[in-house]
């Protein structure tokens, strides 16, 4: 288990983004927001380093933007 300050900060940020997306998706009945909210909450537990966490978070953000842009 890593107690790197950047990992902790990025985990907190990703979890916060995930919580907001999850609440928004539930309130507006938007499935992509619900799914990406859960992904943003869960993925920091599975990633060992801050750099990977940042890269995966950016990828998830771009993926959500792309799915919404397609009209979901």
URFENSUL-V373472 format. One record per residue. N is the residue number from 1. RES is the residue in one small letter. SS is DSSP state (alpha for helix, beta for strand, coil for the rest). PHI is phi as a letter, one per 20 degrees, with the letter a starting at -180 (* if undefined). PSI is psi in degrees with one decimal (999 if undefined). Layout:
BEGIN
((N RES SS PHI PSI) (N RES SS PHI PSI))
END
This chain:
BEGIN
((1 x coil * 133.2) (2 x coil d 134.0) (3 x coil d 34.4) (4 x coil f 129.9) (5 x alpha g -36.1) (6 x alpha f -38.0) (7 x alpha f -41.7) (8 x alpha f -43.4) (9 x alpha f -44.7) (10 x alpha f -35.5) (11 x alpha f -44.0) (12 x alpha f -42.7) (13 x alpha f -46.3) (14 x alpha f -41.0) (15 x alpha f -37.5) (16 x alpha f -43.5) (17 x alpha f -43.1) (18 x alpha f -40.7) (19 x alpha f -43.5) (20 x alpha f -44.6) (21 x alpha f -40.4) (22 x alpha f -44.8) (23 x alpha f -41.7) (24 x alpha f -44.5) (25 x alpha f -37.1) (26 x alpha f -43.2) (27 x alpha f -40.4) (28 x alpha e -0.5) (29 x coil l 48.0) (30 x coil d 108.7) (31 x alpha f -45.3) (32 x alpha g -38.7) (33 x alpha f -38.0) (34 x alpha f -47.6) (35 x alpha f -47.7) (36 x alpha f -30.5) (37 x alpha f -45.7) (38 x alpha f -42.0) (39 x alpha f -42.4) (40 x alpha f -30.8) (41 x alpha f -37.8) (42 x alpha e -38.5) (43 x alpha f -30.7) (44 x alpha f -23.9) (45 x alpha f -21.0) (46 x alpha d -5.9) (47 x coil d 129.7) (48 x coil e -23.7) (49 x coil c 160.9) (50 x alpha f -37.3) (51 x alpha f -41.8) (52 x alpha f -37.4) (53 x alpha f -42.0) (54 x alpha f -42.9) (55 x alpha f -44.5) (56 x alpha f -40.2) (57 x alpha f -41.9) (58 x alpha f -40.6) (59 x alpha f -40.5) (60 x alpha f -40.1) (61 x alpha f -43.9) (62 x alpha f -39.4) (63 x alpha f -42.4) (64 x alpha f -43.6) (65 x alpha g -43.0) (66 x alpha f -44.3) (67 x alpha f -41.8) (68 x alpha f -37.9) (69 x alpha f -31.3) (70 x coil f -11.3) (71 x coil o 14.7) (72 x coil f 999))
END
